[in-house]
């Protein structure tokens, strides 16, 4: 299994980019693997950017040291639980308030594994079907109800499935809030005819033209047999 991937974290009109992005390919027990992560720091807190950056840094370190493909998805989930504790501890020592959403996609051995919390999203596109693989942790009033960095007892969404033939999009809410579903589907399908960088540019330009002011992070991943 081969992976095509590209990503961008764009500071739009906000004074600080609270998003952090990770795209990392490597080998786990002689099997090619890829980890894609988007974290969006909670802007209402003093330093959400700290939480998103540290989570991505620690996940990168975890991926580099992963030494077994057995139950790897659950190992990723456990790692994020541990990272949540570290973010809380480090933020406490620095006397800052920090929290972040986290959407992680791990591909290995023809399967995908997702660990998610917050309101960033992971989509998949196969043939003409566009699916949202995560659920937004949002209240009826539109407020974020779950994230890392705020409490020790967090509920992480966990999903797994077959990755062959799928295109994946991991993004912060700055991309999807003003996105038209049909346009998104058409752009993900267009990756067969143009570069990933062109797709990313088209998607970001579309939402900015719709009036989006939030930061925008996108990771695109495609599997190839």
N, C-alpha and C positions, 0 to 999 in steps of 0.2 A: 504494500500500500504506500503510495506517494501522496504528499500534501502540497498544494499550492496555497500560499497565504500572503496577506499584506494587511497593513493597518495604519491608522493615523489617529492622533489625539490632537484636536484643534482647539486652541483657545479662541473662542469666538468674541463676544462683546463683554464678557465678564472680566473683572480686574485680575482674577487669579484662575488658573486652570486647576480645578479640583479633581480632574480625571487622571487616571493612570492606566497604562496599557502594557500588556505583556504578550509577546508572540515568540515562542521558543521551541525549536525543533531539536530532538536528540534521540539517543538510543537508551532503551530500558531493557536489559537482559536480551540484547541483540535484536530487539524489535524497535522499528522506527516509531517514534511518538512525537506528538505535538501538543503543547499547552498554550491556550489562548485565554487571556483574562482581561476583563474590563472592570475597573473600580471607579466609582464616582463618589468623591468625598461629599459629605453632607454639608451643604453650604451655610446652613443656619448655625453651625457650630464653629467654635473658634478656629479650628485647624483641621477641617476635613481632608485637606490635601495631605496632611501627615499620615492619616489612616490609610488612604488609598495608595500612597507611595510605599509605605512599609509593608502593606499586604502583598503588593506586587513583588517587592524585593524578596520577601520571605518565601513566596511561592516559587520564584525563580530558583532560589537556593534549594528548596525541597525537590524540585524537578531534576536539578543537576545531580542530586544524591540518591534519587529513587533507584532501588536495586532489585525490585521484583515486579513482575507484571500481574501477579496473582492478587485479585481483589484490589486492583490499583485504584478504581473509582472510590472505594470506601477509604482507602489510604489517603486520597486527596481530600475527602470530606473530613477525616480526622485531622489532617494537617491544617485545614482552615479553622477548625475548632481551636487548635493550639495557637494559631496565628491571632485569632480573636483575643485570646488571653494576653499574648505578648503586646498587642496594640494597646489594650487597656492599661497594662502595667507601665509601658513606656510613656503613654500619654499622662498617666498619673504622676510619674516621676518628673515630667516636664511641666506639670501643672497646666495642662491644656485639655480642652474638650475635643475629641476627635472621633469620627465615625465615618463609615463608608459602605456603599453597596458593594457587592462582589458577584460577578458572574464568570464562572470558570468552565471551560470546555477542554477536555482531555481526549485525544484521539490515539488509539493504539490497537493494533491487531484487528482491524476492520470494525472496531466498536467505538462508540463515543460514550463519555461519562460527563455528566454535568453536575456541578455544585453551585447553588445560587442562593443569594439573599438580597432583598432590596428591590429596586425598581429599574435597574438596568435589565437588558433582555438578551435572550439567545433565540434566534430564528433558524429554521432549516428550510431549504428549498429543494424539492425533488420533482422533476418533470414540471408540471404546472401548479404544483401544490406548495403553498407557503404556509408554514406552521410556526406558531410561537411555542417554544419548548419550555419556557419558564412562566411562572405566575408572578405578577407584580405584588409585592408586599405593601399595599396601599389601602388606607381606610376609605370609607364612603365619602369622607370629606376631602380626599385627595392627599392625605398626609402619609409619609413613610412610616410603616409600622415595624420594620425589622431591618437591622444592619449589623455590621461588625463594629466593635469598639465601644459599645455602650453597656452591655450586660454579659455576664459569664454564660448564662443559659440562653443560647441562641438556637433557633430552629432553622436548619439548612435544608433547602429543597434538594433532592437528589434524583437524578434520572439517568438511564442508560439505554442504549439501543444500537442498532446496526448503522454504521457510518457510510458504507459503500454507496456511491452515486449521489451523495448529498452535498449541497453547498450550505455552509453555516455563516451566519452573521451574528457577531456579539457587539452590542452597542450600549451606550449610555442613553438616558432618556432625552438628551438633547437631540438625538437623531429621530426617534420615533414619535415624539409628541406631535409634530406637525407633518408627519410623513403620510403620504397617500399609499395605501396597501398595494394597489395595482401598479403604481410607479415603482415601488420597492421590488415587487415580484419581477417586473420587466427588467430592472437593472441587474438583479441577481442572475436572471437568465442570460442577460447580455454579456456576462463574463465569458461565455463561450466564444464571443466574437471580438471582445476588446480586453484591455488589460484591467487588472484589479484596481490599479491606481485611477484609471478612468471611471470605474464604477464608484469608487469612494468619492471622487471629485463631484460626480453627478449627484450623488445622494446628499452630500453636504451642501452643495449649492442650492439644491431644491429646498431644503428646510430653511436655509438662511433667507432665501427669497420669500418664503412664507412668513418670515418675521421672527424666526428662532434667534434668541440671544444667548442661550446657554452654551456651555462648552460641548463639543461633539467628539465622541470617541467611537471608532469603528475598527473591528477586526473581521476580515474575510478569510474563510478557510474552505478549500475544496479538496475532496478526496479523489484520488485516481488509482485504479487498479494497475 
